[in-house]
Every structure is written in structure tokens, then in C-alpha cells.
């Protein structure tokens, strides 16, 4: 009988400790929770925007400057958004005098430097738009980096700017 009483006490203590353990591990009251997908503090995105195209265009591009204020290179390895069926990282290549768009596995953001995502170069491609985009509409783009962190940037839809022509 003593063994049964001892076992019952041991089970009761184990149950109490198990139930109280998560509460004691919680941060002190008033402490803000850590962001779930906090971006790397060394990365900063400037001037994000999505190119406005005619309503019948099935695809468009997103452009921005990604700055790396850290001491190690970072790679942008994926992107996503809620308005297209697919999102890919792309660049333009010159193949025999013809510019062609190609998917790339990553875009390097060098330590202490930047990656310029612009028309005619690296960009984020929004493929299979599910609806026409409206000028000044804001598209959330989720950028995924090689260290597993994600950064959501708000990219307004903007008309393309015509390149400046040199005077003749």
C-alpha cells in the first residue's frame, strides 16, 4: 500500500511540475513578444514598387534596392505575394544581341553593399496575375533570405517611368 501511495504522490508532483513549467518559462508580463519572422536587422529595402501594366498583362515585375548593412553576404532566395500564381527571381541576359529573361536561384546582396532590382536586370517576377492591378495599390511582397528569415515589404503599384533621352 505504501508503494501505491508513493507512486500516487510522484505522479501528482510530476503533473503539477508539468502544468507549471510553461507558465514559469513565459517572459515577464509587459514584455513584447519577439516577432515571429523578424527580418535580419542588417537588411534594408528601399523604394519597392510593382510595375503597372495594361489590365490584360498576365505578368509584371517588382523592383527595389536591397541594402546589406551586415558583415556577411546574404542571398535573396525566394519571394511570394498574394496577387499572382507564382513568384520568381529573374534577371535579363543578352543572348546573341537579344535580351531574354531568365529565372535565377538567388540574388546576391553583398556585405556592406546592395542589390539593385530594376528593369533590364534582376527583379522579382509576378507570374499569372489573378486580377488586374490598380495604380497605387499596395502589394505585400514576402522576401525570403538564405538564413531562413523573411521580410515583408509593401510595394505600391506604379506606372513605368520612361527613360530620359539625351538632347540631340
N, C-alpha and C positions, 0 to 999 in steps of 0.2 A: 504494500500500500504506500510505503514511504517513497518508493521508486516512482510510482504513478504521480504522487503529489509533487515530487521534484521535477518530473517531466512537464507537468502542467505549469509550474512556475517558470520553467525555462522557456516554454512556448509563449507564455504571457509576456515575459520580458522581451523576447525576440519580436513579438508582434508590436509592442509599444515602441521599441527602438526603430523598427522598420517604418512605422507610421510617422514618427517624429523626425526621422533623418532628412526627408526632403524639406521640411519646414526650417530646420536649422541650417540647411545649405543655401537658403534663399538670401539674396542681398538685403542689406538693411533697408527698412522702409524709407521711401523717398528717393532711393537710388534709381535713376532712369535705366531701363533695360538696354542692353547692348543691341545695336542694330543687327538684324539677322544676316543681311547680306551687305555688310559695310564695305564700301569700296576701299581699295588701297589708298591710304592717305597721300601717297606720293603722286597719284594720277589726278589730272585736272582736264576737263573737257571744255573747250571754248567754241563758241559760235556754231552749235549744232543746228542743222536745218535739213529738211527734206525738200527735194526739188518738186515744184508744182508742174505737172504735165497735163495735157488735154485729158478730159474725163474718160476717153476710150483707151488711154495708155494702160497696158497691163502691168508695167513695172516702173519703178523710179529709183533714185539713189538718195542716200543720206550722206551728208558731208560735215566735217568738223575738224578741229585741231585737238589732238590728244597730247597733252604735255606730261612728261615723266620727271618729277622733281626728286626722284629717288636715285640711289647709287647703283641700281641693277636694272638691266634691260627688262622690259615687260612686253608680252605679246598679247595683242587682241586676238582671241581665237574663235569667238562666236558672237553673234548678235541675234536679237529677236525683237518682234514688235507685234502689236495686236491687229494690224490692218492688212497684212499680206500672208499668203500661204507659206512662203519661205523667205528666209533672210540669209544672205551670203556675203562674205567678204570678197571683194573683187579688185582688180586692177586693169589697166589698159596696157596692151603690149603692141608694139609695132612689128607686124609680120609682113615683110616684103612691101613696105610702104603703106600698109593698110592697118589702121588702128582696130584692135579687137579686144573685147572684154573677156577676162578670164577669172575664174574663181581662184582664190589663194587660201592656203591653210591657216595663215595668220598674217597680221600686220605688226611689224616690229616697232615698238616705241622705245628708242634708246635711252639709256640712263642719262639724265640731265638734258635730254633733248625732246623732240616732238615728232609725231607722225601727222602729216598733213593729208587729210582725206578731202579730195577735191575732184571736180570734173576732169576727166582725162588722166587720172591717177588712181590711187587707192580710194575706195569708197565702200559703203555698206549698201548692198543691193536689196531692195524690197521687191520680191518676185510674186506675181499673181495677186495683185491688189484685189481685195474683196469688195471694194467700192471706190468711187471717185473721191479723191482728197480735195479739201477746200483750203483756199489760201488762208493763212494764219491759224489753221487748225494745228493743235499741238499733238505730236505723235510721241508716245514714250518708247524710247529705244533702250533695250537692255543689252549692255555690253559685257561680255564675259572674257576674263583675262586668264592667262595660263596658270596663275596661282589659285584659281578656283573662285576668286571674288567676282562679284557682279556690280555694275554701276548702271543705274537707270538715269538717262538724260532725257530732258524734254526738248524735242526738236520741232520747231514751228515749220509749217509748210510755206515755202517762199517761191515766188516767181524766179526763174533763172535770170541772172544778170548778164546782159550782153557784154562781150569783151570790148574794152576800149580800143578804138582804132587810132593808129598814129596819123597825124595830119599829113596830107600829101604836099 
